[in-house]
Amino acid sequence: MAIKIIEKTNLTFGEVDDIRDALTMYQIAQHHNVVSLEDYFESKDNIFLCLEYHSEQTLEGYIAQYKNDIEEGRARDLGLKLA
């Protein structure tokens, strides 16, 4: 499991409510190309996301590995997987 933290201190009440709504929908959504949100909880200052952990390389790391020079066909395949 991976934990991500969203700081609420610089957000408006409306923004925090929007995040809560998005997290509720995100918990329902299931797709093999999307990391699942297992649960979330809040403290006074933060929202903690409990996410499915993937040890595979991130997209950012993959692109950096090729120094932003990915062949067109491979870029197309990655784009289709993200859609």
CORZI-V346461 format. One record per helix or strand of 2 or more residues. SS is the DSSP state (H for helix, E for strand). FROM is the first residue (numbers start at 0). LEN is the number of residues. If there is no record, write none. Layout:
ss=[SS/SS]
from=[FROM/FROM]
len=[LEN/LEN]
This chain:
ss=[E/H/E/E/H/H]
from=[1/12/36/45/58/71]
len=[6/16/6/6/7/11]
